[in-house]
Amino acid sequence: MIGYEITYYIGLVLTFGGLITSIVFLYFIKKNESKYESFIDLIKKNLIKLGIPTLAFILGFVLLNLAFYLDPNTSIYLETNNITLKWYHQVMVYLFGILFAISLMAFIYSLFIKLYIEKFEIKRKYTTMALGFSLALTIVFFFLWGEGNAPYLEYPLANAIYIGAKGIKLVNIYKYYDNYTDGLTIYLYALFILSGACLVLYVCDYKLYKIYGKHDLITNTFLIAFPSGVIGARIWYVILSVSSGSTDFAGANWVNIFNFRMGGLGIMGGAVLGIIAGVAQVLVVKYGMKRSQYKNFSLLKAIDIIIPSILFAQALGRIGNFFNNEVYGQLVDISYWEFLPTWIKNNMYFQHGSILSTEVDGVSLIGETALHYYLENGKFYVPLFFVEFLSNLAGYFILEYLIRKLLGKYHSDGSLLGGYLIWYGVTRAILEPLRTEADYYATSEITSYIMIGGGLLIVALAVFNNFYIKKNRLLWYKNYNEENDVKEISITEENDD
């Protein structure tokens, strides 16, 4: 027990300490960028500073893997279920775990170089290639590492971080709630949502900097839009629950509306209210307060940058649904989904920590009886969260790189808001009817068609604005001078060889 705890906490300190330290060093490298004569000079002078936290992160990750197999609870679980460790799985765990840690740090450094090293003549297309390559390797090695661990994990997988008298642990709070009421629990779902939102801010800030040469143009917008999105998501969930006959918020239970830890967020409501709040904030500071930094700021251009990125954030949110054991489709033959990693398939039989029940020949199967039926008959609940994850990623790249880049000068500013509503509306219109009864809401299906209609209208208005009002110098384009249009500054991809 003592050996496990020492290994675990040393691994925890090294992993997070190495990661945080490397990010701090990157901040100071950027801050002191002017002191370096060349990019090679920058690398040489900071090799040790970045190398030590990188090695600490890798070693810490290895120790955390070792601690898992030293954990007495793991030993008890394996003995109870008569599971024997296989040597090739252990090789996969440590080999691909190390490669995952290396590729993850390479991705972080590549992202930093791509976004923030501007002083030197770096071939930006090569940094883009390094970024994409390291990201691809990170994903591949993560899945292979997961495959090595998959036979020895307890399902459903952990869905929260517990910090309390029992230490710092990954736990399934749904399954073992009574064991972890004495401390702070942070749901992984919330972390994925927050990470997605921060990623949107990070990427959009950089893209707007490429155009206007200023950072933090949308930081205040984010601070208003994000909490508004959370509130909108909660309101939407409450509306869906009430419309489906739920009594969770009826009568004296109305106070549960404000109990976010009780669970329940609807992405559609979050997206709508978040977008409205963000646009309103920009309008206020640009036209109401007339802030000087927003004098040449184009709301329509900003919309085309920010809105598609929301799909990226929503994709990460759907990963949170995986750990929350929710957003499933109907029961099907697992042979259609054999390509999925084992640890994903093994986690697909639970609804909020409990084994999903089913009905066979008029007989209700619950608990372990239902699980045995699923496994023995090769049945499997469709991971709709995974399908929507892929759809959201595809939507982002189609809107951002296919439509906007392909149309070029024929692109109508502001139309990607309509494109977002159309894409996400179609996605939900297709997937919503495929959900299990517990996850299906007719209101969401109806709303998806409203989003499609609204998106088509917005695209039509954007095209009309670009090709008629702007072209003929009408209304707000009366004094428009095309030569005064904002041009991207010199750090764009246009400088690539």
Secondary structure, 3 states (H helix, E strand, C coil): CHHHHHHHHHHHHHHHHHHHHHHHHHHHHHHCHHHCCCHHHHHHHHHHHHHHHHHHHHHHHHHHHHHHHHCHHHHHHHHHCCCCCCHHHHHHHHHHHHHHHHHHHHHHHHHHHHHHCCCCCCCHHHHHHHHHHHHHHHHHHHHHHHHHHHHHCCCCCCCEEEEECCEEEEECCCCCHHHHCCCEEEEHHHHHHHHHHHHHHHHHHHHHHHHHCCCCCCHHHHHHHHHHHHHHHHHHHHHHHHHCCCCCCCHHHHHHHHCHHHCCCCHHHHHHHHHHHHHHHHHHHHHHCCCHHHCCCCHHHHHHHHHHHHHHHHHHHHHHHHHCCCCCECEEEHHHHCCCCHHHHCCCCEECCEECCEEECCEEECHHHHHHHHHHCCEEECCHHHHHHHHHHHHHHHHHHHHHHHHHHHCCCCHHHHHHHHHHHHHHHHHHHHECCCCCCHHHHHHHHHHHHHHHHHHHHHHHHHHHHCCCCCHHHCCCCHHHCCCCCCCCHHHCC
